[in-house]
């Protein structure tokens, strides 16, 4: 299916809504029936019709069709956050006594689920080096039910070989779940590489305007239907019609925004690599990235998120640099129109800072839709502010 068709036409039936170019927001919580028999059928199979917008909604349906097609999946569900999509995907595939193998250092709320919530129900997790297939093999137990992946991750961008992990999982009847938030389905399609469930934070590139929060979970019709009828409906974490409409709007310009971010990021990386205060730049499409060849094989692009290591012996130097930025915002997430930065040291007590630990000097930078020279000029003036320090 053509990308342009998916983004601009697929799932839309303009004859049903007055030939409007943009689909309407069906801001209704409830849907009426003409006969008792129609209502009875809706109760029997809520996944087949409109009954109550906690489940299905016409505006959300347009979005679901587009996102599933983007992923190359049979079906998908849209949640009110990426964390909700993660929770439902994992919860749907484990029971008491089961075991999970996860990449180490997954997204914060995935880790909290593995470490604090699931152990209450006797579900255990083993963390592994996701770059090593041997690590997956050695961690797999007779009761392993899920491989949880995140490729690339969102700080140091380690990858998993998706085809190889999928093959191993199928040998042991293990469900594979992959967080694809970094790439989006435009630049990486886990489902087409054999992964059972692909998820992403639609808050980021799909929305693209930093004005809505959402998560997407894509997979087979059988799996998605099962999750809808249980975890999705019970948790009540479905997206609302207005937010779905915002995501449909975001999809219209998705390829263009990704291309712009990619071009800008290349220019910013070139600047950072030659700067005397930058020790290292980490980015999957840099030739010195340890998994560069794998990145080129399974990713079509790497968007706007990079990490650089600043040369500093004191935490106050890093703080001075970040506090001096005038246009790049200090904030979490990525994928919107605005450039963002997070210093790794912001997530630890000041007295825990260790300059000898490279991770403590990491800065995660997202290059937004501004001109590259605008971003670089802001970085440069911040670097000037720390000249002479140390």
C-alpha positions as CSV (number, residue, x, y, z in Angstrom):
1,X,0.0,0.0,0.0
2,X,1.4,3.4,-1.0
3,X,2.5,5.6,1.9
4,X,0.7,8.6,0.4
5,X,-2.5,6.7,0.1
6,X,-2.3,5.5,3.7
7,X,-1.7,9.1,5.0
8,X,-4.2,10.9,2.8
9,X,-7.0,8.6,1.9
10,X,-7.0,5.1,3.5
11,X,-9.8,4.6,6.1
12,X,-11.7,7.7,5.0
13,X,-15.1,7.6,3.4
14,X,-15.9,11.2,2.7
15,X,-19.3,10.3,1.2
16,X,-20.4,9.4,4.8
17,X,-19.6,12.8,6.2
18,X,-20.8,15.4,3.7
19,X,-17.7,15.1,1.4
20,X,-15.6,16.9,4.0
21,X,-11.9,16.8,3.1
22,X,-10.9,16.5,6.8
23,X,-12.8,13.8,8.7
24,X,-15.1,15.0,11.5
25,X,-14.6,14.5,15.2
26,X,-17.3,12.1,16.3
27,X,-17.3,13.5,19.9
28,X,-20.0,11.1,21.1
29,X,-19.7,8.8,24.1
30,X,-22.6,6.7,23.1
31,X,-24.3,5.2,20.0
32,X,-28.0,4.4,19.5
33,X,-29.7,1.3,18.0
34,X,-32.9,1.0,16.0
35,X,-33.8,-2.4,17.2
36,X,-33.2,-4.7,20.2
37,X,-31.6,-7.2,17.9
38,X,-29.0,-4.7,16.8
39,X,-28.2,-3.9,20.4
40,X,-28.0,-7.6,21.2
41,X,-25.4,-8.1,18.5
42,X,-23.4,-5.2,19.7
43,X,-23.3,-6.6,23.3
44,X,-22.2,-10.0,21.9
45,X,-19.3,-8.5,19.9
46,X,-18.5,-4.9,20.7
47,X,-15.4,-5.1,18.4
48,X,-17.7,-5.2,15.4
49,X,-19.7,-2.0,15.8
50,X,-20.2,1.3,17.6
51,X,-21.6,0.9,21.1
52,X,-19.6,3.1,23.5
53,X,-16.6,5.2,22.8
54,X,-14.5,3.6,25.5
55,X,-14.3,0.8,22.9
56,X,-14.7,1.8,19.3
57,X,-15.4,5.3,17.8
58,X,-15.6,6.3,14.1
59,X,-12.8,9.0,14.3
60,X,-10.5,6.6,16.2
61,X,-11.4,3.9,13.6
62,X,-9.9,6.0,10.8
63,X,-6.7,6.5,12.8
64,X,-6.5,2.7,13.6
65,X,-6.7,1.7,10.0
66,X,-4.0,4.1,9.0
67,X,-1.6,3.2,11.8
68,X,-2.1,-0.6,11.2
69,X,-1.3,-0.1,7.5
70,X,1.8,2.0,8.3
71,X,3.0,-0.9,10.5
72,X,2.3,-3.5,7.9
73,X,0.0,-5.1,10.5
74,X,-3.5,-6.6,10.3
75,X,-4.9,-4.4,13.1
76,X,-4.0,-2.0,15.9
77,X,-5.3,-0.3,19.0
78,X,-4.7,3.3,20.0
79,X,-4.2,4.1,23.7
80,X,-4.2,7.3,25.6
81,X,-0.4,6.9,26.2
82,X,2.6,4.8,25.2
83,X,2.8,3.5,28.7
84,X,-0.8,2.2,28.5
85,X,0.1,0.4,25.2
86,X,3.1,-1.3,26.9
87,X,1.1,-2.3,29.9
88,X,-1.7,-3.9,27.9
89,X,0.7,-5.7,25.5
90,X,2.6,-7.3,28.3
91,X,-0.3,-8.0,30.6
92,X,-2.2,-9.7,27.8
93,X,0.6,-12.3,27.4
94,X,1.6,-13.3,30.9
95,X,0.0,-15.1,33.8
96,X,1.2,-16.0,37.3
97,X,4.4,-18.1,37.2
98,X,5.5,-16.8,33.8
99,X,8.9,-15.2,33.0
100,X,9.9,-12.3,30.7
101,X,13.2,-11.6,29.0
102,X,13.6,-7.8,28.5
103,X,16.4,-5.7,27.1
104,X,18.2,-3.9,29.9
105,X,17.3,-0.3,30.7
106,X,13.9,-0.2,28.9
107,X,11.6,2.8,29.0
108,X,11.1,3.9,32.6
109,X,7.5,2.8,33.0
110,X,8.1,-0.5,31.3
111,X,10.9,-1.1,33.9
112,X,8.5,-0.1,36.7
113,X,6.0,-2.6,35.5
114,X,8.6,-5.4,35.4
115,X,10.2,-4.6,38.7
116,X,7.3,-3.5,40.9
117,X,3.9,-4.5,39.5
118,X,4.3,-7.9,37.8
119,X,6.2,-9.4,40.7
120,X,3.1,-9.0,42.8
121,X,1.5,-11.6,40.6
122,X,4.6,-13.9,40.5
123,X,5.8,-12.8,37.1
124,X,9.6,-12.4,36.9
125,X,11.8,-10.6,34.5
126,X,15.4,-11.1,33.4
127,X,17.3,-8.2,31.8
128,X,19.8,-9.0,29.0
129,X,22.2,-7.2,26.7
130,X,19.9,-6.9,23.7
131,X,22.8,-6.7,21.2
132,X,23.6,-10.3,21.9
133,X,21.5,-13.2,20.6
134,X,23.4,-15.5,23.0
135,X,22.1,-13.4,25.9
136,X,18.5,-14.1,24.8
137,X,19.2,-17.8,24.4
138,X,20.8,-18.1,27.8
139,X,18.1,-16.1,29.6
140,X,15.2,-18.1,28.1
141,X,13.5,-20.5,30.5
142,X,10.8,-23.1,30.2
143,X,8.3,-20.6,31.5
144,X,9.5,-17.6,29.4
145,X,6.4,-16.1,27.6
146,X,7.6,-12.7,26.4
147,X,10.7,-11.1,24.8
148,X,10.4,-7.4,25.4
149,X,12.5,-5.3,22.9
150,X,13.3,-1.6,22.4
151,X,15.2,-0.9,19.3
152,X,16.9,1.5,19.2
153,X,16.6,2.6,22.8
154,X,16.3,6.3,23.5
155,X,19.7,7.2,25.0
156,X,22.5,5.0,23.6
157,X,20.6,3.5,20.8
158,X,21.5,-0.2,21.1
159,X,19.6,-2.4,18.6
160,X,18.2,-5.9,18.6
161,X,18.4,-8.0,15.5
162,X,14.7,-8.2,15.1
163,X,14.6,-11.1,12.5
164,X,16.9,-13.2,14.6
165,X,15.0,-12.6,17.9
166,X,11.7,-13.3,16.1
167,X,13.1,-16.6,14.8
168,X,14.3,-17.7,18.3
169,X,11.0,-16.7,19.9
170,X,9.0,-18.7,17.4
171,X,11.1,-21.8,18.2
172,X,10.0,-21.5,21.9
173,X,6.4,-20.2,21.3
174,X,7.4,-16.9,22.9
175,X,5.6,-13.6,22.1
176,X,7.8,-10.8,20.9
177,X,6.9,-7.1,21.8
178,X,9.0,-4.3,20.3
179,X,8.9,-0.6,21.3
180,X,9.4,1.2,17.9
181,X,9.1,4.8,19.2
182,X,12.5,5.9,18.0
183,X,12.0,5.0,14.3
184,X,8.2,5.2,13.7
185,X,6.8,2.6,11.2
186,X,8.0,4.9,8.4
187,X,11.6,4.0,9.2
188,X,11.3,0.6,10.8
189,X,8.6,-2.1,10.6
190,X,9.0,-4.7,13.3
191,X,5.9,-6.7,12.3
192,X,7.2,-7.3,8.8
193,X,10.4,-8.7,10.4
194,X,8.5,-11.3,12.4
195,X,7.7,-9.4,15.6
196,X,4.3,-10.2,17.1
197,X,3.4,-6.8,18.6
198,X,4.9,-3.5,17.6
199,X,4.2,-0.5,19.8
200,X,5.1,3.2,19.8
201,X,4.5,6.4,21.6
202,X,2.3,8.4,19.1
203,X,2.9,11.4,21.3
204,X,6.2,11.8,19.4
205,X,6.5,11.9,15.6
206,X,2.9,10.7,14.8
207,X,1.4,13.7,16.6
208,X,4.3,15.9,15.8
209,X,3.0,19.1,17.5
210,X,3.5,18.4,21.2
211,X,-0.2,18.8,21.9
212,X,-1.4,15.3,22.5
213,X,-0.4,12.0,24.2
214,X,-1.1,8.6,22.8
215,X,0.3,5.1,22.2
216,X,-0.2,2.5,19.4
217,X,-0.1,-1.3,19.5
218,X,-0.1,-3.2,16.2
219,X,-0.2,-6.9,15.5
220,X,-2.4,-9.7,14.1
221,X,-6.2,-9.4,14.1
222,X,-6.4,-12.4,16.5
223,X,-4.0,-10.8,19.0
224,X,-5.4,-7.3,18.8
225,X,-9.0,-8.6,19.2
226,X,-8.1,-10.6,22.3
227,X,-6.4,-7.5,23.8
228,X,-9.4,-5.3,23.0
229,X,-11.9,-7.7,24.7
230,X,-9.8,-7.9,27.8
231,X,-7.0,-5.5,28.8
232,X,-8.0,-2.6,26.5
233,X,-11.6,-2.5,27.7
234,X,-11.0,-3.3,31.3
235,X,-8.2,-0.7,31.8
236,X,-10.3,1.9,29.9
237,X,-7.2,3.4,28.4
238,X,-8.5,4.1,24.8
239,X,-7.8,7.4,23.1
240,X,-10.4,10.0,22.9
241,X,-11.9,11.2,19.6
242,X,-10.4,14.7,19.6
243,X,-6.9,13.3,20.3
244,X,-7.4,10.8,17.5
245,X,-8.3,13.6,15.2
246,X,-5.1,15.4,16.2
247,X,-3.1,12.3,15.3
248,X,-4.8,12.0,11.9
249,X,-3.8,15.6,11.3
250,X,-0.2,14.8,12.3
251,X,0.0,11.8,10.0
252,X,-0.6,14.1,6.9
253,X,2.9,15.7,7.3
254,X,4.7,12.8,8.9
255,X,7.2,11.9,6.1
256,X,8.0,15.6,5.5
257,X,8.7,16.2,9.2
258,X,10.9,13.1,9.5
259,X,12.9,14.1,6.4
260,X,13.4,17.6,7.8
261,X,14.5,16.3,11.2
262,X,16.9,13.8,9.6
263,X,18.6,16.5,7.4
264,X,18.9,18.9,10.4
265,X,20.3,16.2,12.6
266,X,23.1,15.3,10.1
267,X,24.2,19.0,10.1
268,X,24.0,19.3,13.9
269,X,26.0,16.0,14.3
270,X,28.7,17.4,12.0
271,X,29.0,20.5,14.1
272,X,29.1,18.6,17.4
273,X,31.7,16.1,16.2
274,X,34.2,18.9,15.6
275,X,33.6,20.8,18.8
276,X,36.4,20.6,21.4
277,X,34.0,20.3,24.3
278,X,32.3,17.2,22.7
279,X,33.9,13.9,23.5
280,X,31.6,11.6,21.6
281,X,28.4,11.6,19.5
282,X,26.1,8.6,19.6
283,X,23.8,8.1,16.6
284,X,22.7,4.8,14.9
285,X,23.6,6.0,11.4
286,X,27.1,7.2,12.3
287,X,29.7,4.9,10.8
288,X,31.5,4.6,14.2
289,X,28.3,3.3,15.9
290,X,29.0,-0.3,17.0
291,X,25.8,-1.6,15.3
292,X,25.9,0.6,12.2
293,X,25.6,-2.2,9.7
294,X,22.5,-3.7,11.5
295,X,21.0,-0.2,11.7
296,X,21.3,0.1,7.9
297,X,19.8,-3.3,7.4
298,X,16.6,-2.9,9.5
299,X,16.1,0.8,9.7
300,X,15.3,3.2,6.8
301,X,16.2,6.3,8.8
302,X,17.2,7.5,12.2
303,X,15.2,10.8,12.7
304,X,16.2,13.5,15.1
305,X,17.3,12.0,18.4
306,X,21.0,11.8,19.2
307,X,23.3,11.8,22.3
308,X,26.5,13.6,22.8
309,X,29.0,13.3,25.7
310,X,30.2,16.7,26.9
311,X,33.8,17.2,28.3
312,X,33.3,18.3,31.9
313,X,34.7,17.4,35.3
314,X,32.0,19.1,37.3
315,X,28.2,18.9,37.3
316,X,28.0,22.7,37.5
317,X,29.6,22.9,34.1
318,X,26.9,20.8,32.6
319,X,24.2,22.7,34.4
320,X,25.7,26.0,33.2
321,X,25.7,24.8,29.6
322,X,22.0,23.7,29.8
323,X,20.8,26.7,31.7
324,X,22.4,28.9,29.0
325,X,20.4,27.5,26.1
326,X,18.0,30.1,24.9
327,X,15.9,28.2,22.3
328,X,16.5,24.5,22.8
329,X,14.1,23.6,25.6
330,X,14.9,21.3,28.5
331,X,12.1,18.8,28.4
332,X,11.3,15.0,28.1
333,X,10.0,13.3,25.0
334,X,10.9,14.1,21.3
335,X,9.3,14.1,17.9
336,X,7.5,17.5,18.1
337,X,8.3,20.7,16.2
338,X,10.6,22.0,19.0
339,X,14.2,21.0,19.7
340,X,14.8,19.5,23.2
341,X,17.6,18.5,25.5
342,X,18.0,16.4,28.6
343,X,21.2,16.2,30.6
344,X,21.6,12.7,32.0
345,X,22.7,14.2,35.3
346,X,19.3,15.8,35.8
347,X,18.0,12.3,36.8
348,X,20.4,11.9,39.7
349,X,21.3,13.7,43.0
350,X,24.1,16.3,42.5
351,X,26.4,14.5,44.9
352,X,26.1,11.3,42.8
353,X,27.7,12.8,39.8
354,X,30.9,11.1,38.6
355,X,32.8,12.7,35.8
356,X,34.6,9.4,35.2
357,X,31.2,7.8,34.3
358,X,30.6,8.7,30.6
359,X,26.8,8.2,31.1
360,X,26.7,11.0,33.7
361,X,28.0,13.4,31.0
362,X,25.6,12.4,28.4
363,X,23.2,15.0,26.8
364,X,20.2,13.7,24.8
365,X,19.4,16.2,22.0
366,X,16.3,16.2,19.8
367,X,16.6,18.2,16.6
368,X,13.2,19.7,15.8
369,X,11.9,21.6,12.8
370,X,14.0,24.7,13.3
371,X,16.7,25.6,10.8
372,X,19.9,23.7,11.6
373,X,21.9,27.0,11.9
374,X,19.4,28.2,14.5
375,X,20.0,25.1,16.7
376,X,23.7,25.2,16.2
377,X,23.9,28.9,17.1
378,X,22.1,28.2,20.4
379,X,24.5,25.3,21.2
380,X,27.5,27.4,20.3
381,X,26.5,30.3,22.5
382,X,26.0,27.8,25.4
383,X,29.4,26.3,24.8
384,X,30.8,29.9,25.0
385,X,29.3,30.3,28.4
386,X,31.3,27.4,29.8
387,X,34.6,28.5,28.3
388,X,37.2,28.9,31.1
389,X,35.2,26.8,33.5
390,X,37.4,24.0,34.8
